[in-house]
Amino acid sequence: MIRWVFLDIGGVILDEDVLTYHVFTRHAEAILEKHPGLTLLDLIMEREAAVRGGALWPVFEMASRYLDEEHVARIWEDTDREVRSRYADFLPPLAGSVAAIRDLASRYQLGLIANQPAEVRGTLDELGVLRYFIVVCLSEEVGFTKPDRRIFQIALDRAGIPGTEALMVGDRIRHDIAPASQLGMATALILRNGPRDDAISRAGSDFSAYQASLRRREAEESLVSDSGTNKIESLERLTCLLKGLP
């Protein structure tokens, strides 16, 4: 019987496309300055290939091919500082996610398992949903990063339940679904249909190409996902799914 529902944050509650694109372009700008024969589209495709090859940190892997370690570290530190200073601007809520969380909280105990900094607490609090999560396991706070199973085990231990009494909802097979399944948790994979029109209008055609790359990889991942993994289009659809689970 499912008693607890654990959610990832990026791609489940908050739209992280703008954030990841910003991080990508900060690195891409430095690469293109040193290698003017390349294009942004070349680097988008190279990032996608790195993900397809199993890279956990594809932007870092891509940048490390063209820039020295010190330069990459400096870009990351500057970008990280910028993002943390206005975190909510980079991660708007996905449509329907706030209402879905309120609905889930009326019937289940809720928790978070996410690769996120502490700043995300403020973003969720501003949306009025942080208070619904009894267990909050953020990678920066617990010291483990998904797909390390220890962050999932910490969440289960804090909830005081075995994995068989929990459902994990995420948007990545390797980071969310696989480790949760190994601990006996039921799983639900969110598959987004395509880029958000309002996001595309804000960032232009380069962002559209970047989003298309993200959705393409997500679609490819879904084809090789375990047959026991439930697939949904959004957090809104989770309510219908849960009606069919024991």
Buried (B, 14 or more C-beta within 10 A) or exposed (E): EBEBBBBBBBBBBBBBBBBBBBBBBBBBEBBBEEBEEBEBEBBBEBBBBBBEEEBBEBBBBBBBEBBEEEBBEEBBEEBEEEBEEEBBEBBBBBBEBBEBBEBBBEEBBBBBBBBBBEBBBEBBEEBEBBEBBEBBBBBEBBEBBBBBBBBBBBBBEBBEBEBEBBBBBBBBBBBBBBBBBEBEBBBBBBBBEEBBEEBBEEBEEBBBBBBBBBBEBBEEBBEEBEEEBBEBEBBBBBEEBBEEEE
